[in-house]
Amino acid sequence: MSKKIHPVSIEAAAKLICGKSALIICHVNPDGDALGSATALLELLKLSGGNGKVVTPSPVPERLSFITGDANTSYTEKMEKAFDLIITVDTASPTQLGGLSHLADKVDLSLDHHENCTLYSPHVLYGGAAAAALVVLDLFLEMEGAYMLAGDPSGMLRRIYAALSSDTGSFKYANATPDAFAAAAEICHRLTDAPPSGDAPIDRMSTSDISSALFDNVTVKDIEVRRIAYKNLRYICNGKIALSFATHGEMMAAGLKIDDLGGMVDSVRSIGGTAAGIVLREASRGVWRGSSRANIEFDVSAPAAVLGGGGHKRAAGFTVEAATAAEAVEITEKVFGEALTKEGIYG
């Protein structure tokens, strides 16, 4: 039976998780906020005398493995029975749990920041906040103030910083609000001269090292992703949107998995003079995963919702069912074009 869906205060959430064991789940195709927030929550549980495990519905991207280290994030059947709680982080709907969506009805607490979401459990929701990491940070501050914690929090703070830096594009996206900068400043102050805090690479990093790992390291796979992005680049909606795509065949030929294309949308979004960037990735025959990022005040979550997705006003995901790339592009252009027209950006 589904648990009652209702908001939970930070104070109540802190009391709920203190000293408990938890299975912590983030969304499919995890990004820096999902992994940073989930692993930070695990560290917070440990500081409170509890423990847990982070699981991901799909593999951790190679470029983000410095956050998780060698930890095994795979799920095994019924492993949730070994924990007091199931907590989801940065997961806006049950469908974002991917192959773990069967656990949605069992979730005891959801920590999220998406404005457009499908609530499915008791939740702490900071709609429109820069990152889910800010929820974890507030939990830490609440538990610290209530004397619920013991030990060095630097490992947790490093992971929160990674999550926050990742979701704000190193604090250059529109969601880099005063609250985001204030949180980063608080973390940087607390991490001054902090010693290594664990076994993962992130535990030996400064905040500048973390930002460099997120944004400055380019792998061979990244180069292949950019090559495909620019090869298939086209302008739709009278040039207002830059769009690219990757077919299953192109990914196979380049030795890429769909999870490797998470940053592809940023290559497209960065093109000057466009209102937004969109990337379509062929997930399976006839199914395309879409990612959209806005460069101006354009609510991409609205057309994404029409296509069965959602997210934030400036960043949203969706799904298109189409037999070919050309058909997927046509459907996407129609829906996003209508949204641009409605907002008076494109007529």
N, C-alpha and C positions, 0 to 999 in steps of 0.2 A: 504494500500500500504506500502511496506517495506521502511524504512528510508534508506538514502544513507549510505553505510558501508564505513567508513573512520576513520583514526586515529585522535585522539583529543589530543592536548597538555595539560599538567597539568595546564598551565595558562588559557587556554580556558575552561577546565573542571571546574576549580575553579569559573570562572565567571558564568558558566552555572548553577551551583548548589547553589550559594550563595543566601541565603534568601528564597529559594524555598521549596516547600513541595514535598516529593518523596515517592513513593512506592519502597522499596528496597527488591530485591529478591536474594536469594542465591541458590545454587544447591541442588538437591534432596539428601537425606541422608547427611545433613550438618555436616561438621567436624569443628574443632576449628578455622581454618582460615576463613571458610565461615561465621560462626556465629560471630566471633570476628570482622572481617572486616565489615560485614553488620551493626552490632550494633555500631561499632565505627563511621561508616559513618553517622548513624542516630544522634549520639552525635555531630558530626561535623556540620551537618545541623542546629541543635539547637543553636550551638555557633554562627552561621552566621545569626540567626534570623529566620530560617526556621523550618520545622518540618517534620515528616514522620512516616512511619511504616515499620517494617521488617516483611516479610512473608517468610515462608519456605514451599517448595512443599511437605515435609514430616515432621513428628514430630521431635522436638528437642530431641536428645538423653539425657537420664537422667543424664549421667555423665557430660554433657556440659550445663546443665540447670543453673549452677551458673553464666553463662555469660548473659543469657537472663532474669533470674529471673522469675517473674510471668507474663511477657508480653505475650499476645496472638499473636502467629505468624501464625495463620490460615488465609487463603484467603477466601473471600466471593465474589460471582459473581459481576463483574463490579465495584469492589471497587476502581480500578485504576482511575476511572473518578473523584475521589475526590482529586487527586494529580496533581501537575504541571508536574512531571516527573516520569518515570519508570527507575530505575537503577538496573542493575544486578551486582553482586559481586562474583568473584571466580567461574564463570560459563562459561565453555569452549565451550559450544555448546547449541543450543536450546533444544536438547534432555535432557540435564542435568537439565532443568527446570521442568522435570517430568510432572505433571498434570497442570502446568502453562505454558507449551510450546506454548499455543495459544497466549501468550502475547509477544512472541519473536519479532514479527514485529512491536510492539509498543514501544520497548525499546529505550530510548533516549540516554543512556550511559551505557557502560559495562566497569567495572574495573576488570582486570584479569591479571594472570601471567603465564598461561599455554603456553608452547612452541608449542605444537600441538593442535590447536583449530580450530573450525569452526566459523569464524567471522560472526556476524549477526546484528550488530548495530554500530553506532559510538562508538569508544572504546579508552580507555587508556590501552595499553597492555605492561606490563613489562615481555616479554617472558623470562622464565628461572629464574626470581627473586625468592627469597626464599618463598614469600607468597604474596597474594593479599593485605595483610595489608600494604605492603610497598608503594603501590599506594595511599592508604588512608593517610598514614603518609606524603607522599609528597604533597598531597592536603592540608593537615593541615598546613604544613610549608609554602606553597605558600600563602594560605589565611591569615595566621598569619602575614607573611611579608607584605602583601598588606592591612593590617588593616581591614580585612573583619570580624574579629571575636571579640566576647566579652564574658567573663566568664571563668570559671575554666575548663581546658581541661583534668583534671586528669581521669575522667571517660572514655573519649575517648582513652586516652593513655593506660589505663589498658587493654582495649579491644584489642587494636593493639598489645600489648605485648602478650596477650593470643593467638592471631591468629598466631603471629610469632613463639612463643615457640611451639605451637601445630604442625605447619607444618614443623618445623625443628627437631622435636623429642627432644625438650629441648636442641636444638643447638648441636645435635650429628649426624644428618644426613649430607649427602654430600652437601645439599643445604644451610647449615649454612655458608654462604659466609662472607667475610669481611663486605659487606654492611649490612648483617643481624646482625652481632655483633655490628656494629656501630650504627644501629638503636636501638638495645636493650640498648646499653650504654646511648644513648641520652634519651630514655624513663626512664631508671632507675634514671638518674640524675634529670630529671624533676619531678619524683614522690617521690623524697626524702622528707620525712615528709609531704606528701600530705594527706589532711584529707579525710574522707569518701565523696563520690561524688554522691551518688544516692541510690536507693532502692534495686538493685540487689545485691546478695552476692559478686560479683566481685568488687563492688564499695567500699567495706571495706577491700580489699585485698592488700597486698604488692606484688611485683613481685615474691618473693619466694613462697608466698601463692598461687599465680596463677599457678606456675609450679607444686606445690604439688597437687593442685586440678586436674590438667590435667594428671599427671603421677603417683601419689602415692596412690590415693584412689581406692581401689578395691571393687567392689560390688559383691553381690551374682550372679548377671547376668554375670559379668566378669569371675567369676570362672566357670560357666557353659559353657561360650564361649570357654574358654581354654580347658575344658574337651573334648568338641566336636572336637576342633582343633587337639588335640593330638591323640584322638581316631581314627580319619580318616586320620592321617598323612601318607603320602607316598612320596617317592623320585622318580622323573621322570627325563628324559633326562640324563641317566647315573649318577644319583645322584647330578646333577648340580642344580636342582630346588627342593625345598621342597614345597609340595602342600597338602592342606587339603580342605575339603568341608563340607557344612552343608545342609542337605535336609530339605524340608519343614516339614516333620514329626519329625525330630530331634529338630527343632526349636520349634514346637508346644509342644512336650513332655517336653521340658526344660522351657517352659513359655517365650520363646524369640520371638521377632520380628526381621525381617531382619535388621532393623536399629540398633539393639543391637550388631550386629556383625561387626561394623565398625573397631574395633581394632583387630579383629581376625588375620588379615594378619601379624601384628607385632609379634604375638606369633610364627608364622611359619617362618617369615623372620629372626628371631634372631638365628636360628640354624646355628652353625658354619660350614664352609666349603662349603656352598652353594652360588651360584651366585645370586639367587633370591628366594623369597617366593611368593606363589600364594594361594589365597583362592577363592573358588567358592561357592556362596550362591544361593540356589534355590529360585528365586523370585516369580515364578509362574510355572504352569505345562509346562515343556519343555523349560523354560528360566532360565539361570544361570547368575548371576552377578559376574564378576571376578575382583579381585584386585591384583595387582602385585607390588612388591617392590624389587629393586635390591640392592645387597650388594657390588657389584663391578661395574666397568665401563661397564655396559651392558644396552643398550637402550631398556627398556621394553615397551616404547611407540610405537615402530615399530611393534612388534607382536600384541600389543593391537589394533593398527589401522587396522590390517588385520581382526581383530574380531569386527570391528565396533566401537572401542573405541578410547582412546587417553589419553593424560596427559603429564607428564614429562618424561625425560629420565630414571629417577630412581624410578618413581611412576606413574602407569597408571591403568586405569580401562577399562573393556571390557565386552561384552556380548556373551554368548555361547548358542546356541539353541540345546538342546539334551534331549532325552527322559529319560535318566538315569544318575546318577552320573558317572558311569563308562564311558559312552559315552562322557560326558562333559570333563572328565579327558583326554580321548584319543584325543579329538579335541584340547584341550589346549596343550597337550604334543607335538603334531605334529607341531603346529604353533610356539610355543616357541622354540622347538628343531631346527627348520629351522632357526630361528633368531640367536640362539646360534652358529649354524654352520657357518652362514654368517659372524658373528663377530669373528670367529676363536676360540671360547670358548669351543665348543663341536663339535666333528666330528665323 
